[in-house]
Amino acid sequence: MTNPYKTVFNTPAGDAVLADLERIVNATKLDANNPNPNSAIWKCAQLSLVQRILNQCQAENPHQG
């Protein structure tokens, strides 16, 4: 079975989308002077989503885990 994550993200368009997602995640800053727990939760969710995509692109069987 083919890896659907590789099919989508291992293309020029997929690379561009993934690069944009990584840029957005890295651009999201938490402010130590005005901490907001909701911002921290949102930042963690963004990081988790991008990491999930990267992990699944490398997985042998992307339907597990």
N, CA, C and O atoms as a MOPAC input file, in Angstrom:
PM7 MOZYME 1SCF
protein

 N      0.84700 1    -1.17600 1     0.00000 1
 C      0.00000 1     0.00000 1     0.00000 1
 C      0.89600 1     1.24400 1     0.00000 1
 O      1.90100 1     1.29100 1     0.70900 1
 N      0.53600 1     2.21600 1    -0.77400 1
 C      1.32700 1     3.44400 1    -0.83200 1
 C      1.04400 1     4.31400 1     0.38400 1
 O     -0.01500 1     4.22300 1     1.00500 1
 N      2.00300 1     5.14400 1     0.70200 1
 C      1.89300 1     6.05000 1     1.83000 1
 C      1.20000 1     7.32900 1     1.35100 1
 O      1.79200 1     8.09300 1     0.58800 1
 N     -0.03300 1     7.57600 1     1.77700 1
 C     -0.74800 1     8.75500 1     1.28700 1
 C     -0.08100 1    10.06900 1     1.69100 1
 O     -0.19400 1    11.06200 1     0.97300 1
 N      0.60800 1    10.08700 1     2.82200 1
 C      1.31100 1    11.30600 1     3.22800 1
 C      2.44300 1    11.61900 1     2.24600 1
 O      2.63700 1    12.77000 1     1.85500 1
 N      3.19300 1    10.57100 1     1.84900 1
 C      4.26100 1    10.78100 1     0.86700 1
 C      3.68200 1    11.20600 1    -0.47300 1
 O      4.24400 1    12.06600 1    -1.15100 1
 N      2.55400 1    10.60400 1    -0.85800 1
 C      1.91300 1    10.95100 1    -2.12300 1
 C      1.54500 1    12.43200 1    -2.15100 1
 O      1.70700 1    13.09200 1    -3.17700 1
 N      1.05300 1    12.95400 1    -1.03700 1
 C      0.61900 1    14.34600 1    -0.98200 1
 C      1.78400 1    15.30500 1    -0.76500 1
 O      1.89600 1    16.31100 1    -1.46500 1
 N      2.65000 1    15.00400 1     0.19600 1
 C      3.65300 1    15.97800 1     0.61100 1
 C      4.99700 1    15.84500 1    -0.09600 1
 O      5.82400 1    16.75000 1     0.01100 1
 N      5.24600 1    14.75600 1    -0.81200 1
 C      6.50200 1    14.62100 1    -1.54800 1
 C      6.32500 1    15.06100 1    -2.99900 1
 O      6.75300 1    14.38200 1    -3.93300 1
 N      5.69300 1    16.19500 1    -3.15500 1
 C      5.50700 1    16.84400 1    -4.45600 1
 C      5.91300 1    18.30600 1    -4.27300 1
 O      5.99700 1    18.78000 1    -3.14100 1
 N      6.16300 1    19.01800 1    -5.35300 1
 C      6.48400 1    20.44300 1    -5.19400 1
 C      5.38100 1    21.21700 1    -4.45200 1
 O      5.67900 1    22.05300 1    -3.59800 1
 N      4.13300 1    20.94500 1    -4.77200 1
 C      3.03500 1    21.63000 1    -4.08700 1
 C      2.97000 1    21.22200 1    -2.61100 1
 O      2.76800 1    22.06600 1    -1.73700 1
 N      3.14000 1    19.94500 1    -2.34500 1
 C      3.13200 1    19.46100 1    -0.96700 1
 C      4.27600 1    20.03500 1    -0.15600 1
 O      4.09800 1    20.39700 1     1.00700 1
 N      5.45400 1    20.12000 1    -0.76600 1
 C      6.59700 1    20.74300 1    -0.09300 1
 C      6.29400 1    22.19800 1     0.25400 1
 O      6.64100 1    22.66700 1     1.33800 1
 N      5.64900 1    22.90800 1    -0.66500 1
 C      5.31500 1    24.31500 1    -0.42700 1
 C      4.31300 1    24.44900 1     0.71700 1
 O      4.44900 1    25.33800 1     1.55700 1
 N      3.31000 1    23.57600 1     0.75500 1
 C      2.31700 1    23.61300 1     1.83200 1
 C      2.97100 1    23.30700 1     3.16800 1
 O      2.72400 1    24.00000 1     4.15500 1
 N      3.80100 1    22.27600 1     3.20800 1
 C      4.46700 1    21.90600 1     4.45200 1
 C      5.41000 1    23.01500 1     4.91600 1
 O      5.47000 1    23.31200 1     6.10900 1
 N      6.13800 1    23.62100 1     3.99800 1
 C      7.01900 1    24.74300 1     4.35700 1
 C      6.20300 1    25.90300 1     4.92200 1
 O      6.63100 1    26.55200 1     5.87600 1
 N      5.03400 1    26.16800 1     4.34100 1
 C      4.18200 1    27.24300 1     4.84500 1
 C      3.66100 1    26.91100 1     6.24200 1
 O      3.63400 1    27.78100 1     7.11200 1
 N      3.24900 1    25.66900 1     6.46200 1
 C      2.79400 1    25.26600 1     7.79700 1
 C      3.91200 1    25.42300 1     8.82400 1
 O      3.68000 1    25.91700 1     9.92700 1
 N      5.12200 1    25.00400 1     8.46200 1
 C      6.25300 1    25.14900 1     9.37800 1
 C      6.54100 1    26.62300 1     9.64600 1
 O      6.86800 1    26.99300 1    10.77300 1
 N      6.42400 1    27.45900 1     8.63500 1
 C      6.65500 1    28.89800 1     8.80200 1
 C      5.63600 1    29.49100 1     9.76800 1
 O      5.98900 1    30.27800 1    10.64600 1
 N      4.37400 1    29.11300 1     9.60400 1
 C      3.32900 1    29.62500 1    10.48800 1
 C      3.57100 1    29.18900 1    11.92500 1
 O      3.44000 1    29.98900 1    12.85200 1
 N      3.92400 1    27.92200 1    12.11200 1
 C      4.18200 1    27.41300 1    13.45900 1
 C      5.36400 1    28.15200 1    14.08000 1
 O      5.31000 1    28.53500 1    15.24800 1
 N      6.41800 1    28.35200 1    13.31600 1
 C      7.59500 1    29.03500 1    13.85800 1
 C      7.35700 1    30.52000 1    14.06800 1
 O      8.04700 1    31.14400 1    14.87400 1
 N      6.39800 1    31.09700 1    13.36200 1
 C      6.10200 1    32.51500 1    13.50800 1
 C      5.21100 1    32.79200 1    14.71000 1
 O      5.13400 1    33.93000 1    15.17400 1
 N      4.54300 1    31.77200 1    15.21500 1
 C      3.66100 1    31.94500 1    16.36500 1
 C      4.52100 1    32.05600 1    17.62200 1
 O      5.22100 1    31.11400 1    17.99300 1
 N      4.46100 1    33.19100 1    18.25500 1
 C      5.29300 1    33.43700 1    19.43300 1
 C      4.43400 1    33.49700 1    20.69100 1
 O      3.31500 1    34.00800 1    20.68000 1
 N      4.98500 1    32.96400 1    21.76300 1
 C      4.35500 1    33.10600 1    23.06400 1
 C      5.03200 1    34.27400 1    23.76600 1
 O      6.25800 1    34.38100 1    23.75400 1
 N      4.25500 1    35.13200 1    24.36500 1
 C      4.77400 1    36.33400 1    25.00300 1
 C      4.92300 1    36.09100 1    26.50700 1
 O      3.93100 1    35.89300 1    27.20700 1
 N      6.15300 1    36.10700 1    26.99600 1
 C      6.40900 1    35.87700 1    28.42300 1
 C      5.86500 1    37.01700 1    29.27600 1
 O      5.56700 1    36.81600 1    30.45400 1
 N      5.73400 1    38.19600 1    28.70700 1
 C      5.22900 1    39.33600 1    29.46900 1
 C      3.70900 1    39.31300 1    29.60300 1
 O      3.15100 1    39.94800 1    30.49800 1
 N      3.05400 1    38.59300 1    28.72700 1
 C      1.60100 1    38.50500 1    28.76000 1
 C      1.21100 1    37.05900 1    28.45200 1
 O      0.63100 1    36.77900 1    27.40300 1
 N      1.53100 1    36.14200 1    29.37000 1
 C      1.27700 1    34.72400 1    29.07900 1
 C     -0.22200 1    34.44600 1    28.90900 1
 O     -1.05800 1    34.96300 1    29.65000 1
 N     -0.52300 1    33.63500 1    27.93500 1
 C     -1.90200 1    33.26800 1    27.65000 1
 C     -1.93700 1    31.75400 1    27.51000 1
 O     -1.38400 1    31.21500 1    26.55100 1
 N     -2.57700 1    31.05500 1    28.44500 1
 C     -2.59000 1    29.58900 1    28.37000 1
 C     -3.22700 1    29.06800 1    27.08600 1
 O     -2.84400 1    28.00700 1    26.59400 1
 N     -4.19400 1    29.80300 1    26.53900 1
 C     -4.80300 1    29.36500 1    25.28500 1
 C     -3.80900 1    29.44000 1    24.13500 1
 O     -3.83500 1    28.59500 1    23.24000 1
 N     -2.94000 1    30.43500 1    24.15000 1
 C     -1.90300 1    30.54200 1    23.11800 1
 C     -0.93500 1    29.37200 1    23.20900 1
 O     -0.50300 1    28.83300 1    22.19100 1
 N     -0.60000 1    28.98400 1    24.42900 1
 C      0.30900 1    27.85500 1    24.61700 1
 C     -0.31600 1    26.56100 1    24.08700 1
 O      0.35700 1    25.75700 1    23.44300 1
 N     -1.59100 1    26.37400 1    24.36000 1
 C     -2.29100 1    25.18100 1    23.86600 1
 C     -2.32500 1    25.18800 1    22.34100 1
 O     -2.07900 1    24.16100 1    21.70900 1
 N     -2.62500 1    26.32900 1    21.75400 1
 C     -2.68700 1    26.46600 1    20.29600 1
 C     -1.32300 1    26.17800 1    19.68200 1
 O     -1.23200 1    25.48000 1    18.67300 1
 N     -0.25800 1    26.71300 1    20.28500 1
 C      1.10500 1    26.50800 1    19.78700 1
 C      1.45800 1    25.01400 1    19.83500 1
 O      2.01200 1    24.48300 1    18.87200 1
 N      1.15000 1    24.35100 1    20.91600 1
 C      1.42700 1    22.91100 1    21.03500 1
 C      0.65600 1    22.11600 1    19.99100 1
 O      1.18600 1    21.16600 1    19.41500 1
 N     -0.58700 1    22.50000 1    19.74500 1
 C     -1.39200 1    21.80000 1    18.73800 1
 C     -0.79900 1    21.98300 1    17.34400 1
 O     -0.74700 1    21.03500 1    16.56000 1
 N     -0.35200 1    23.19900 1    17.03400 1
 C      0.27300 1    23.44700 1    15.73500 1
 C      1.52000 1    22.59900 1    15.56500 1
 O      1.70800 1    21.95300 1    14.53400 1
 N      2.37100 1    22.60700 1    16.58400 1
 C      3.61000 1    21.82100 1    16.52300 1
 C      3.31100 1    20.33300 1    16.36600 1
 O      3.97100 1    19.63900 1    15.59300 1
 N      2.32200 1    19.85300 1    17.09700 1
 C      1.95500 1    18.43400 1    17.02400 1
 C      1.46100 1    18.05700 1    15.63500 1
 O      1.79600 1    16.98900 1    15.12200 1
 N      0.67400 1    18.92200 1    15.03100 1
 C      0.15100 1    18.62900 1    13.69700 1
 C      1.27200 1    18.55200 1    12.65900 1
 O      1.32000 1    17.61500 1    11.86300 1
 N      2.16300 1    19.53000 1    12.66700 1
 C      3.26700 1    19.52100 1    11.69900 1
 C      4.16800 1    18.31200 1    11.94900 1
 O      4.61400 1    17.67000 1    10.99900 1
 N      4.44000 1    17.99700 1    13.21300 1
 C      5.27300 1    16.83800 1    13.51600 1
 C      4.60300 1    15.54600 1    13.06800 1
 O      5.28000 1    14.64000 1    12.58400 1
 N      3.30400 1    15.44800 1    13.21900 1
 C      2.55500 1    14.26600 1    12.76400 1
 C      2.71700 1    14.08100 1    11.25400 1
 O      2.96000 1    12.96900 1    10.78600 1
 N      2.58400 1    15.15400 1    10.50400 1
 C      2.74600 1    15.07100 1     9.05100 1
 C      4.15700 1    14.60800 1     8.70000 1
 O      4.33300 1    13.71900 1     7.86700 1
 N      5.16400 1    15.21300 1     9.33700 1
 C      6.55600 1    14.83200 1     9.06100 1
 C      6.79900 1    13.36100 1     9.40700 1
 O      7.43800 1    12.64100 1     8.63900 1
 N      6.29600 1    12.91800 1    10.55000 1
 C      6.47000 1    11.51600 1    10.95700 1
 C      5.78600 1    10.56600 1     9.98400 1
 O      6.35200 1     9.53500 1     9.62100 1
 N      4.57900 1    10.90400 1     9.56200 1
 C      3.84700 1    10.02300 1     8.66600 1
 C      4.47600 1     9.97500 1     7.28100 1
 O      4.38000 1     8.95600 1     6.59600 1
 N      5.11100 1    11.04800 1     6.86400 1
 C      5.81600 1    11.04100 1     5.57600 1
 C      6.99000 1    10.07100 1     5.59500 1
 O      7.39100 1     9.55900 1     4.55000 1
 N      7.54100 1     9.81600 1     6.77900 1
 C      8.69400 1     8.92300 1     6.90900 1
 C      8.30400 1     7.50100 1     7.28800 1
 O      9.13600 1     6.59600 1     7.22900 1
 N      7.05000 1     7.29300 1     7.67600 1
 C      6.61400 1     5.99200 1     8.18300 1
 C      6.49300 1     4.96200 1     7.07100 1
 O      6.12200 1     5.27700 1     5.94000 1
 N      6.81400 1     3.73000 1     7.42200 1
 C      6.61600 1     2.61100 1     6.49300 1
 C      5.13300 1     2.32000 1     6.34400 1
 O      4.64700 1     2.11500 1     5.23200 1
 N      4.41300 1     2.30100 1     7.45800 1
 C      2.97300 1     2.06100 1     7.44200 1
 C      2.29400 1     3.23500 1     8.14600 1
 O      2.15100 1     3.22500 1     9.36900 1
 N      1.87500 1     4.24500 1     7.38100 1
 C      1.36200 1     5.47300 1     7.98900 1
 C      0.02100 1     5.33400 1     8.68700 1
 O     -0.44300 1     6.28900 1     9.30900 1
 N     -0.61400 1     4.17400 1     8.60300 1
 C     -1.92800 1     4.00200 1     9.20600 1
 C     -1.84100 1     3.53400 1    10.65300 1
 O     -2.86300 1     3.40100 1    11.32800 1
 N     -0.61800 1     3.28300 1    11.13400 1
 C     -0.43900 1     2.87700 1    12.51700 1
 C      0.16300 1     4.03500 1    13.29100 1
 O      0.97200 1     4.79500 1    12.75900 1
 N     -0.23300 1     4.16700 1    14.54600 1
 C      0.37000 1     5.17000 1    15.42400 1
 C     -0.25900 1     6.43400 1    15.35200 1
 O      0.15200 1     7.36800 1    16.04100 1

